Amino acid sequence: MKLAILGSGFISRFYADSLVAQRRKDTIVSVYSRTEVNAKKFADDYGVPHYSTSIKECVSHPDVEAVIIGLSNDMHLIAVLESASAGKHVLCTKPLGRNAAEALQMLQAVDKAGVTGGYLEDLCYTPKFLKSLTAVKNGSIGEVIWAKSRETHPGPHSDWFWDKEKSGGGAMIDLGCHCVEISRNFIGKNIRPVEVMCWADTRVHPIDAEDNAIGLVKYENGAIGQFEVSWTFRGGMDLRDEVMGTEGTIWANNFLRTGFEMFTTGKGSNYVAEKAETNAGWLFPVGDEVHELGYSHMFTDMFDSIDKGIQPAETFYDGYIVNAILDAAYLSAKTRQWEPVQLADWRGVAEQKQVKEMSSYNEEYYLIKEEVLPTGEKKYIIKHKKTGSIERR
Ligand SMILES: NC(=O)c1ccc[n+]([C@@H]2O[C@H](COP(=O)([O-])OP(=O)(O)OC[C@H]3O[C@@H](n4cnc5c(N)ncnc54)[C@H](O)[C@@H]3O)[C@@H](O)[C@H]2O)c1
């Protein structure tokens, strides 16, 4: 695949590291940045033959087949519209829009142009996530009751993130978009998210947007997705998922304290890992950050899907659903009520009833709980199927 990258900042460099580092057959052929000096520097660093300070010129370059958007959130819509109208496949970083209305416009633009709209949700491609999702899909943990995802760090690295108009919000739009999509994958993308309850507050930073939030997303089958986000967490970047099912549990820690610990007095390189707050003392480096954050698997899926003419695992439609859930979360944080998820375009299961299958102890009784006591004896808590009386055996 011959690629254009829009943006030369933090994420564009992560993407380029992932694309250039591993002898991929895909190449970056054009880069856009607002200033010539940044565009040229990026082009020099990654061996990109063409650079431009015009989005239109960059995406219209005749060699470009697909565009990767690594721009600030307020620029996603215009960048997607330019790419789609140039007839190029377009892969956009998260969050897709600042809100669902923007995301829907982007979805409609790629659908109309007949190009792929890939949603670059890297945390749904980490090696641990992919293995967990396979286990869930194979039924290893039964029916998912609750899927929780947490992303917290001390706050982002560029001015525009802190400006609500440009970013669309605070920690919730920035980090919650990952968490929502992670939970949604585990619960099942075909299951409609129905309503959201959310607490959000600005506790530490002098900004209009929230720097902490927790939310519950209720799905039509009864499952709950939970997100926990913060821009005030101290000690690095905490990325953890927990999935609870009727037959099992998954706990995945993607980044901080994953088994690699190092002590240094602070000599040598300053960089330890994304959002690490210190380079001295006991540190928690990450072996291959680009890979462990999901970028390698993500681009492989995107380009393979484009080659085969199929949809990647994460599409603009997913980005739109995530934005719609977050819109409801922002509203709920204001109204302090459960707020419905408004979906103008729903492509999943029309109606998913909650199914409760009770396990039986025998013909007469349901089994509520079986317990092995310290004495080794077994105790059964049972419920009479007709009278409802709760007893033990
Ligand atoms: N894990 C992830 O997937 C991940 C991680 C970090 C950032 N992101 C996303 O990547 C995007 C960029 O974030 P970043 O961390 O690279 O930020 P950054 O500030 O490092 O880079 C932003 C880029 O956008 C450009 N830009 C900003 N305002 C612009 C404007 N008005 N016109 C034209 N160009 C403009 C900047 O020049 C820069 O090239 C955001 O949407 C962010 O949410 C994703």
The ligand as an ORCA input file, in Angstrom:
! r2SCAN-3c Opt
* xyz 0 1
  N      -3.367      5.614     20.783
  C      -3.780      6.379     19.825
  O      -4.436      5.904     18.930
  C      -3.473      7.841     19.841
  C      -2.474      8.334     20.678
  C      -2.212      9.712     20.636
  C      -2.955     10.540     19.816
  N      -3.942     10.015     19.025
  C      -4.777     10.877     18.170
  O      -3.955     11.396     17.121
  C      -4.371     12.698     16.771
  C      -3.176     13.624     16.874
  O      -2.666     13.580     18.194
  P      -1.115     13.715     18.492
  O      -0.886     13.100     19.810
  O      -0.318     13.242     17.350
  O      -1.008     15.286     18.633
  P       0.185     16.230     18.196
  O      -0.155     17.559     18.729
  O       1.492     15.621     18.559
  O       0.093     16.241     16.616
  C      -1.012     16.839     15.986
  C      -0.717     17.103     14.531
  O      -1.837     17.844     13.994
  C      -1.358     19.082     13.448
  N      -2.378     20.121     13.632
  C      -2.881     20.596     14.800
  N      -3.779     21.581     14.556
  C      -3.837     21.703     13.209
  C      -4.566     22.555     12.347
  N      -5.429     23.454     12.823
  N      -4.362     22.443     11.023
  C      -3.507     21.532     10.521
  N      -2.780     20.689     11.298
  C      -2.953     20.793     12.624
  C      -0.075     19.375     14.201
  O       0.724     20.254     13.470
  C       0.527     17.962     14.320
  O       1.140     17.586     13.117
  C      -5.518     13.038     17.710
  O      -6.755     12.807     17.085
  C      -5.343     12.087     18.874
  O      -6.547     11.782     19.549
  C      -4.182      8.684     19.000
*
